[in-house]
Amino acid sequence: MSELPSVTEAEQRIRASLPLFATERVPLDAAAGRVLRQHVLAECDQPPFDRVMMDGIAITLADAARRDFTVAGRQMAGMAGQVLADSAGCIEVTTGAMVPVGCDCVVPVEQTVREGDHVRLVDGWVPAARQFIHPRGSDCRQGDRLLAPGVRLRAPELAVLAANGVAEVEVAAVPKVAIIATGDELAEVEQQPLADGQIRRSNDRALAAALRDRGFVDVQLTRVPDDLAATTARLAELLATCQVLVLSGGVSVGQRDFVPEALRALGVDKVLHRIAQRPGKPMWFGIGPRGQVVFALPGNPVSALVCAVRYLLPALEQAMGLTSRPAERVVLAAPAGTSPALTCFVPVRVHHDDAGRAAATPVPAPTSGDFSALPHTDGVVELAPSDHAAPAGTVAPLYRW
């Protein structure tokens, strides 16, 4: 039995250690995609008046047998309320207008025949009380809670904010994130040609894309060599200016893996180091002396992305105050390998089968350094330790890239 924390235990330790990021107020038109950090109450009944639902005429059913009406006025959307004083009359109305006082039924224009100032109902059409009237307060009442902290502001939420006069919104402040690539072997993307033993930096770009895709747009990229003094000095600078540090590489137990030692020297409290999983076993997580969040991810590309989608992104969303949701679940379309002692994360391609279920076809990476096939996948499934391969039909949580 492994002495390393399980995936579930690692997640629990991380979540229990996280701070809550600060808030800020932004204009409504700049709030899309942000995480709400305030309650939003209905400023008035919605609709605020009995509202016409169809273009046509508004009548009173005091004389249920009446089929012919004299046009007594017009009630357009946005106009002050009109009054129908005589049940022999009607008022022309448009969708969205106030129901005129004295009216209790709206007849659609398609069910009427207009002859000058007179309107008659189409043969066979039977009007009913409150027909095509959207009652005042039927959507919500003044003071009802419409939105709570922890939601991401999408189109429906923005509509609610605007409809209730919220011109400035309290949202989670976006943290400043530094992504630090480590390693003497790393070359710049534009370098031509590569020297012997070099590879181009790619993990930091992938991690930055994953962060920006979730709304973490204040991201800077840097790198440090395999040198303890240089690593410590650069991390000290970044801890002074950033709320989140994400490192790639230098976190295992090799002779040139200086990240854990540098973080310890800078007063970053280790919460965990190494998890019973494959890939991504060497991951390190800690909290800085001023509440900075520090993730040190493995240097292998697949490992780094797995740890990002399983731990880093959910953790930062929690620190933003976003209400967490259960992981999406899919059904394996083919068997997938497992490990007796480790949770395995397997890249998959997702489609919907004939029954409408989300089915995941495993596309296993030969090694944690082989990321060439990842663009053809949608994410990874999490498979519990087992002595046997996970058979087709297994239900597993999915973490999308």
N, C-alpha and C positions, 0 to 999 in steps of 0.2 A: 504494500500500500504506500502510495507516495506521501511524503511529509510536506510537500508543497501545497499551498492553498488551492482549492478547486476554483474553477471559473466563477461559480456562484459566490464563494467566499471572497474571492478577489474583488468582485463587483460590489459586494456588501461593504468591504473595508474602504474601497474608494469612495462610495457614496456617503458613508458615514463621516468621512474626513473633509468633504468639500465645503468651502465657504459659499456664501451667496453673494454674487456680484452686485455692485451698486445699481441704482436706477438713475434715469434721467428723463426729462420731459422733451418731447419732440413734436413738431407740427404734425397734424393728422396726415398731411400728404407725404410725410417722410416716415410714416410708421409701418408701412407694408413690410411684412416679413419679420418684424420685431416681436419680442416676447412681452406680452402685457403684464404689468405689475400693479394694476389698480382694479378696483371694482367699478363697474359701469352700471348705473341705475337708469331706468326709464325716466326721462324728464317729464313725460306726460303720458296720458293714455294713448295707445296706438291701436287703431287709428284714433286721432283726437276728436273725431266727430263721426256720426253715421255717414258712411262713404258710399257713393254710387259706384257700382261695379260694372255697369254696362252703359253705353250710349243708348239713349231712348227717351222715354218720358217717365216722370214721377207722378203717381196718382194716389188718391186715397180710396180705400176699399169700403168706405162708409155705405156706398150704394153698390153692392156686389154685382148687381145685374147690369150696371152701366157698361156700354161698349163704345160709346162715342164721347169725345172730350174736346173742349175748346182750349187752345193754347193760351195760357195766362201769363207766361213769362219764360225766362231762360235761366238756368243755373249751370254756369260753366265752372270748371276746375279753377280754384283760386279766388272765386267770387265770394263775397259775403253771403250769408244764408238768405234765401228767398222764402216767402210764405205763400202757401196755397190756401186761399180763404174759402174756396167753393169746391165741393166734391165733383161738380160738373166740369171742372177745369183740370188742366194738367200743366206741368212745367217741363220744358225740354231740359235734359240733363246730359252731361258728359261723364265719362269714366273719371273717377277721382274727385268729383265734385261733392259738396255737402248735400245730403238729402234735405230737400226743402222742408221747412216746418209744415206740418199738416199732411205730409205724404208718408205712406207706409208700404209702398210697393214701387218697384221700377220695372217697366216693360221695355225689353230690348227693341231697338228701332226696327229690327227684322220682323218683329211681330206686330207692326203697326202699318197703317196706310194713311198717308198725309194728303189732305185735300184742303188747300189754303190754310186757314187758321184752325181747322178741325182735324182731329186724329181719331181713327177708329181702330179697334183691335182686330187682328186677323181672325177670320172664322176658325173656331176650334181652340184658340189660345185661351187658357184659363189662368188669370192672374192669382197670385197667392200672397198672403201677408208676409212682409219682410223679404220678399223675393228680390235678389240681386242687390241686397244692402249689406255692406260690411259693417257690423255693429261697432260702435265706439268701445274701445277698451278690450275688444275680443282677442287681439294679439297679445297685449300686455297692459298692465295698469301702471300708473305713475308710481315710481319708487320700486318697481320690480327689479330684481337683479338680472341683468341681461348677459353680462360677461364677468368672469372672475379672473384673478391673476393666474398666470400659468398657461395661457393660450397663445399660440402663434397667430399674429394678425394677418389673415388672408382676406380675400374679397368679401365674404359674408361678414366678418368681424368689422372690416372698415366701413361697410354699409351701416351697421348698427351704430358705430361711433358717430358717423356723420349725421345719421337721422336723429341722434340724441344730443346734438350740439357740442360734442367733445372736440374742440378745435386743437387742443394740446393733449398728448397722451403720455402717461407715465409708463415707461418701458425699461427693460433691463439694458444697462449700458453694455456696449459691445467691448469685451476685453481686448487689450493689446496682446497679441500672440507672437512669440518668437519661435521659429523653427530652426534648429541647429543641426546641421549635418556634420558628422564627425568622420575623420579618416584621412590618412595621407594619400590614399589611392584615388580620391575624388578629384575629378577635373570639371571645369565649367562646361556647360552645354555647348557653347560656341567654340570651344578649343579645337583646333585642327593642326596637326593630327594628334591622336592620343599617344602618350609615351607608353613604354612597356610597363605593364602592371597597373595602368590606370583604367578607371571607368568613369563615365559621366554621372554627375549628380542627378538623381531622378526621384529619390524618396521624398526630398523636401518639396518638390513640385507636386507630387501626388498628394502628400499630406495637406499642402496649402490648398489644393483644389477641393479636397474633401471638406476642409474647414470653411472655405468660402461658400461652398454649396449649401452649407447649413446656416449661413448668415454671419459667420465669423470673418469679417472682411478686413479687419485691421491686423494684417499678417506681414511680418518681415522675415526674410530668409538670410541666414548666415552660415558660416562653417568654421570649424576649428580643426587643427591637426591632431594627430595622436601624440599629444604632449600634455602632461598633467598641469604644468604651470600655465600654459596658454589656455587650456580648457577652463581652469579655475578662474583665471582673470576675465575671460570673455563671459562666462556664466555669471560672475559677480556683476558685471555691467548690465547684463540683461535682467537679472533679478531686481535691479534698482529701477528699471524702466518698464517692465512688462508684468502683466498679471498671470500669464500662462507661458510656460516654456515647454516645448516639445522637441526632444532630442531623438536623433536617429543614429543608432550605432554606438559602439563603445560602452555597452551596458552589460556585456556578458562577463565571463571570468578569465578572459585571456590576459596575457601580459601587457597588452596595450589598450585594455578597456578601462579608461581612467574616469569615466563619467560618475559612477557611484562614489568614488573617493573624492572627486571634486565637489560634488553636491554635499557630501557629509562635511567637508571642510567649510562650506558656506552656510552651514546651519539649516540645511533642508532636512526635515524629519522624514525618514523613510517609513512609508506605510506598508509597502510590500516590495519584494524583489524576487521574481521568478514565480511562475504559475504552472499548475499541472495541465498544460495544454500543448497542442502542436498544430500549427507553428505559433511562435510568439512566446515561448517559454521564458526567455530572459527578461521580460518586461519589468521595469522599475517605476514606482510611483511614490511621490512624496509631496509634502506641503512646506513651503518656504517660511522664513521667520515673519513675514508680513502677510501670510495667507496666500502666497503665490502657489499656483497649481503647476506641478512639474511631472510630466510624463517622459520617461526615457524608454523609447521603443527600440526593438532590435533593428539591426542594420539591414537584414535581408528584406527585400521589397515586399514579398507576400506577408511575411511576419509583421512588418510595420503597418500595412494596410489592415490586416486582421485586427491587430490591437487598436487601431484607430477607430474602426467601426464598432468594435465590441465594447471598448472602454472609454477611449478619449472623447469621442463625439457625444455619447450619452451623458458622460460626466459633465462636460462643459454646458450641455443643455440643461442639466439639473442645476448647475451653478447660476444659470441665467434665470432660473425659476420656472422653466418649462415643465408642465405636468407630464410625467412619464407615461408611456403607453406600453402594453405588452408587445413583445417582439412579434413581427409577422410570422405566420407559420405556413409551411409548405409540405408537400408530400414528395418523398423521393421517387423519381421515375425509374431509377436503377440502383443497384446496390452501391454502397460507398464504404470505404475502409475505415476502421476504427482502431483504437489502441486499448489494451487492457487497463492501463493506468492513467491515460491522458485523455482529456476532451479534445476532439479533433474538429478543426474548422476546414471544410472542404468547399472550394469554389464551385458554384453551380450556375447553370443557365435556366431561367425560369420561363415557363409557358403555362397555358391553361389547357387541361385535358378536356375530353369530350363531356365530362360531367361538370365542367366549370371550375374544377379545383386547380389551385396553383401548384403545378408540378415542377420539381427541380431535378434537372439532369446533372449529375456530378461531372465536373471538368477538373479533376485533381491536378495540382501542379507537381511535376516530378520532384522539385526541391523548393524550399522556401525562398530561393534566390531567383526562381524562374517566373517572371511576371509577364512573359510574352503573350500568354493565352488569356490573361485577365480581361483584356478589352472585350472578349467574347463571352463574358460572364456577367451576372447581375449582382453577385455578392457571395457570401459564404453561409453554409448551414453549420449549426453547432450540433455535434454528435457526442453523446455521453460515452464514457469509457465502457468498453465491452470486449469480451473475448472473441466475438464474432462480428463479421461485417454487418453493417446496418442494411437490412433487406429493402427492396423496393416496397413502397407503401408506408415506410417509416415517416411519421410526422415529426418535423424538426423546426426549430426557430431559424429564421433567415435574417441576416444582417446585410443590407444592401450597401454597395460601395458609395 
